[in-house]
Structures are given as structure tokens and as C-alpha cells.
Amino acid sequence: MAREADPALRGAFFRTSGLVAARLGDPRAAIDHLLIALEIRPLDHQALDELAALARSHPHAHDFAATLANLERVYRQRDDGAPLLARTLAARAGHQELLGDVETAELLYQEAQALELDSSAI
């Protein structure tokens, strides 16, 4: 019977393969691998940051609005999710800004900034 790999190793593998796919110009494969990495290790800030970068550079390569909203729900439910929630809100804001919804982007940026300020005060 095959043993399951350590979740940290599996998450790192998918994050790395996502980074490679992004560098090779395949944003859809990169997104798929980064999302798997985040499913395995939701607190992987590098995978989240790369996903956010892809949302900015390839806004139409994926349904980022739904994905980032889903990640936002995940991080809101976690006691340790505030830093990643702030990053997710900033990513959502950047994506909304690219789509021309400046008002929503501004509200999301403000919430992200407030979370960052609260996190740094602790």
C-alpha cells in the first residue's frame, strides 16, 4: 500500500509546480497547482501570494472572483487566518480594480489595511 506523502511536502510540491508553470507561461496550470497547494496547506502564504499575482497578471484566466471569495470565507473562519485574510482581501481588491469596480476595490483595500493594522498591534 502506498503511503501518503507528508502534507508539508505535498503542499510544497504543488506550490513549486505552480510557480514553474507560471514561469513557463501556463497560468491555468499554475492556478490549478496553487489551488491544490492551498487545499493541502491553507496557510501557505507563498502560494496565496503567487495566486494573487496571477489574478493581477491574468485576470481572465480563471474565475478569481469566486476563488478569492471562497478563500476569504476559509480565512474568516480560522483563528489564525487574519494575515492571509488581509492578503486575500488585497488580492480581491486588485482583481476588482482591474475589472473596473473601483468602489468595491477601495472597500476591500480598507478592510485589508485594517486587518494588517490589527495584526501588527498584537
C-alpha positions in Angstrom: 0.0 0.0 0.0 1.4 3.4 -1.0 2.0 5.8 1.9 0.6 9.3 1.7 3.3 11.9 1.4 3.7 14.4 4.3 1.2 17.3 3.7 4.0 19.8 4.0 6.0 18.1 1.2 2.9 17.7 -0.9 1.9 21.3 -0.5 5.4 22.5 -1.3 5.4 20.2 -4.4 2.2 21.7 -5.7 3.3 25.3 -4.9 6.6 24.7 -6.6 5.0 23.2 -9.7 2.6 26.1 -9.8 5.5 28.5 -9.7 7.2 26.6 -12.5 4.0 26.6 -14.6 3.6 30.4 -14.1 7.2 31.0 -15.2 6.7 28.8 -18.2 3.7 30.9 -19.3 0.9 28.4 -18.4 -1.2 30.4 -15.9 -4.1 27.9 -15.9 -1.8 25.0 -14.8 -0.2 27.4 -12.3 -3.5 28.3 -10.8 -4.6 24.7 -10.6 -1.4 23.7 -8.8 -1.5 26.6 -6.4 -5.1 25.9 -5.5 -4.2 22.3 -4.7 -1.3 23.6 -2.6 -3.7 25.9 -0.7 -6.2 23.0 -0.2 -3.4 20.9 1.4 -1.9 23.8 3.4 -4.3 26.8 3.6 -1.7 28.9 5.5 0.8 28.7 2.6 1.3 32.5 2.1 3.7 31.9 -0.8 1.0 30.0 -2.8 -1.6 32.7 -1.9 0.8 35.5 -3.0 1.5 33.8 -6.3 -2.2 33.2 -6.9 -2.8 36.9 -6.2 0.0 37.8 -8.7 -1.7 35.6 -11.3 -5.0 37.3 -10.6 -3.4 40.6 -11.5 -1.4 39.4 -14.5 -4.0 37.1 -16.0 -7.4 38.3 -14.6 -9.4 36.3 -17.2 -7.5 33.0 -16.9 -9.7 31.8 -14.1 -12.8 32.7 -12.0 -10.7 34.6 -9.5 -13.7 36.4 -8.0 -15.2 33.1 -6.8 -11.9 31.6 -5.8 -10.8 34.6 -3.8 -14.3 34.9 -2.2 -14.0 31.2 -1.2 -10.6 31.7 0.3 -11.9 34.8 2.1 -14.6 32.6 3.8 -11.9 30.0 4.7 -9.7 32.5 6.4 -12.5 34.3 8.2 -13.3 31.0 9.9 -9.8 30.4 11.1 -8.4 31.9 14.4 -5.0 32.1 12.7 -6.3 33.4 9.4 -6.1 37.2 9.8 -2.8 37.7 7.9 -3.9 35.6 5.0 -7.4 37.1 5.1 -5.7 40.6 4.7 -3.7 39.2 1.7 -6.9 37.7 0.2 -8.8 40.9 0.6 -6.0 42.8 -1.1 -5.9 40.3 -3.9 -9.7 40.6 -4.3 -9.4 44.4 -4.3 -6.7 44.3 -7.0 -8.8 42.0 -9.1 -11.9 44.2 -8.8 -9.8 47.2 -9.7 -8.6 45.5 -12.9 -12.3 44.7 -13.7 -13.2 48.4 -13.2 -15.1 48.1 -9.9 -13.1 50.8 -8.1 -15.6 51.3 -5.3 -15.6 47.6 -4.2 -11.8 47.6 -4.6 -11.5 50.6 -2.2 -13.6 48.9 0.4 -11.6 45.7 0.2 -8.3 47.6 0.4 -9.6 49.4 3.5 -10.6 46.2 5.2 -7.3 44.6 4.3 -5.4 47.6 5.8 -7.4 47.5 9.0 -6.7 43.8 9.4 -3.0 44.4 8.8 -3.0 47.2 11.4 -4.8 44.9 13.9 -2.4 42.1 13.3 0.7 44.3 13.8 -0.7 45.7 17.0 -0.7 42.2 18.6 
